[in-house]
Amino acid sequence: MPINLESLKANIKEYVEMGELAYKQRKYNASLMLYFKALVGICDYIIKRDLNKEPENHSHRFRILREYYPDLYRVVDNSSTSTGIHTRIGLGKGKWRS
């Protein structure tokens, strides 16, 4: 079933809102994962909007980003490691939990 842009926008908004809520509740792992899901959702939105493609999985998404959006690829690639994620939102190593 094809994904529409409005559904992607709604998902992104929900991930950001829930990420903020989790962060306020000091649930940092949940917050990180939700913010990362929002970032991935933004990538999917851009890919669908511009190329009318729907990535099948993370590998496919990364290939599309690397080919068509190298700057965005670098951001997502760096953010996909735990170090990249917690550094980006300013969490100290003492607050990072696996």
N, C-alpha and C positions, 0 to 999 in steps of 0.2 A: 504494500500500500504506500503510495507516494506521500512524502512529508510535505506539509505546506508551511509557508513562512510564518503565518500567524501562530501555528502550534509551536514552532521553534522559538518565536519571541516569548510566548507564554511560559515555556519551559525555562528559558534563560532568566526571565523575571522571577520565577519561583525559586530557582537555584540561588540567585543573589539574595532574595529576601530571607530564605532559610539559612543561607550562609551568615548573614548579618545576625540573625536570631541566635544561631549556634555560637557565634563569636561572643555575643553579649552574655551568653550563658557559660562562657569559658570552656566550651566544647571545641577546642582548637582543631582536633583531627577532623571532626565532622565539618567544621567551617571550611577548612582547607579543601576537603573533597568537594564540597558544594560549590565553592568558588571555582575550582578547577573544572567541574562539570559545566558551569556557566561559560567559562572560557572555551571549552570544547563546543558548547552549543553555539557560541558566537561564530566559531570557525565553520560549523555546519551551516549556519545561516548564510554566511558569506559565500560558501561554496554553492549552496542551492540557489541563492539569488543571482550570482554572477555566471555560474557554469551549468546550472540546472542538473547538478550531480548530487547523489546521496552516498556518502562514504559507507562502505560495508562494515568497516571495523577501524580500529585505531591505525593500523598499518596503512590501510588505504587512504585514510584521512591525511596521515603524515606525508604520503607520496604526493597527494594533490597539493597540499600546502607547500611542500618543498619545490614543486614545479611551478605553481602559479602565484604563490604568495610567500616568497622566501623570508621576508621580514617577519610576518606572522608565524611562519614555521619556526624561526629562531626563538621567538617568545614562548610558543607552546612547547617546543622541545626542551628548552631550559626549565620551564615550569613543571614539566612532567617528572622531574626528579624531586625527591623529598627535600633536598637541600634548596633547590631552586624555588619550590613552592614556599617554604617557610621563610626564606630570605625576602621574597617579594612582598609579603604582607607584614614583615617586621617582627616576627616572633623570635624570641631568643632561643638558643639551643636548649636552655633549661625547661622551656615550655613545650618542646617538641616531644611527642609520644608516638611510638610505633603502634 
